[in-house]
Amino acid sequence: MVELYINGKAYRVNVEEETPLLWVIREHLGLTGTKFGCGKGICGACTVLVEDSPTRSCITPVKSLHKKRITTIEGIPFNHPVKVAWRELQVPQCGYCQPGQIVEAYALLKRNPKASKEEIVSVMSSHLCRCGTYGRILKAVQRAQKLMGVKS
């Protein structure tokens, strides 16, 4: 039995300790916003926050997360500036990678609200977007900064 704290709620799940967090989130808890992409921690579609640090959930065994604070895309408020900017700028094309992108952007701006364009590009480039919406992603992160009151 593993105890996880996801989006502010405690869960006890009876799974093998090596089970990737992604499958617990999706299959056992029904939080389907986090996506499966590559299964190797490369694409970023499965990104969640573990203790506020972006983490690839497809390669993270639940045994390493006992009682740690986890945030999924569902745990980021609908009216958070990052989500607002994503909607305003209509960032997604197919949308599959976007939950991971949003979680990463949320973490970046929480850590450094005044992130430079170069830092935004560097951090966000760790995510793959098959539709090539990188320009809109950059603009959305910068828009979120403005919504947060950050002066450029």
N, C-alpha and C positions, 0 to 999 in steps of 0.2 A: 504494500500500500504506500503510495507516494502522496504527500500533501503539497499542493501547489496553490499559490495565490495569484489568480489571474483577474485582471481588471478590478481589483479591490475585493474579490470574493474568494473565499477558501473552497478548495475542492479536494476531495480524497478520491484517488483513482487507483484501481487495482489493475495494474499493467506490469509487464516485464520492465525491469529497470533500464534496459537498453532501448526501449521504445522511444523513437524520436518525438520530441515535444509536438511537432506539427501534427502527428496522427492523434495524439491525445486531445489537442485543441479541436481538431476538425471532427474526428470520429467519436470520441468519448464525450466531449463537451458541447458539440454542435456549433462551435464558433467557426463558421466557414469563410470568414473574410480573409484569413491567412491562406495563401495559395501554395500548392505544390508546383514547383517548376522543374528544377533539374535533379533534385535529390542529392546533390553533392555540395551544397552551400555556395554555389558559384553565382547563380542568377539573382538572388535577393528577393524573389517573390514571397518567400516564407518568413521574411524578417519580422521579428517581434522584439520587444525590449525586455531584457532581463536585468533588473536593478538599474534601469534607465540606459542600458548599453545595448545597441543594436546587435541582435543575435540571429543567426540562421537556424531556424527551428527544425529544419529537415535533417540536420546532422547533430542536434543537441539532445543527448539522452536525458530522459526525465530524472534519472538518478542524480544528475548534477544540479538539479533545480529544487530539491526539497526545501520548502518554506521560503523560496526566493520570490520576489515581487516581479510578476510578468505582466506586460501590457501588450495587447493585440490591437489591431486596427479598430476593433469594436470599443476598446477602452479609451480611445481618443475622442473627446467630445465632438459632436456634430458641428458645433459652432466654433471650434478651435480655428484660429487664423489659417493654419495650414489647410485644413479641410475646406474652409471658406474660399481660399485662394484657388484651390484645385477646381472647385465648382465654378467660380467666377470665370476662370480662364479656360474652362472646358479641356483640361489637360488630357484625360484618357482618350485613347482611340479605341483599342480593344478593351483596355482597362485591366487586363490580367495582372500585370506587374504593379499596378498602382497601390494596392495596400502596402506592399513592402516599401515602395518609394515614399509614401506618406509617412509611414512609421520612421523611416530613416531621416526624412526632412524634419519631422517633429523632434527627434532626438538631437539632431544637429542644432536646431534653433533653441532648444532647451539648454543645451550645453554652451552655445555661442550665438546669441540673438543677432550679433553684429557680424556674422560670418561674411567674408568677402566673396565676390563672384568666384574667384579662384578656389576658395575653400569649398564653396557649394558644389562647384563642378567636380572637384576632387572626390568629395564624399559621395555625391550622388552617382558618380561614374562607376561605383562598385555594383550598381544594379543594371541588369540588362532589360532593355525595352525593345522588343522586336518591331514595334511600330515606329520607333525613332522619335518619340515625343520629348527628347532631351531638351530642346529649346523651350518648350512649354513648361517642362518641369523646372528649369532654371527660373523662368519668369514667375512661376507660382511660388517658389521659395522666396524670391525677392518681394513678391506681393505680400506674402505672409509676414515678412519682416516689417513692411509698411503698416500692415494691419495691427501689428504688435507695438507700433509706435517707434520703431527703430529708425533713426535718422541716418540717411546715407551720406 
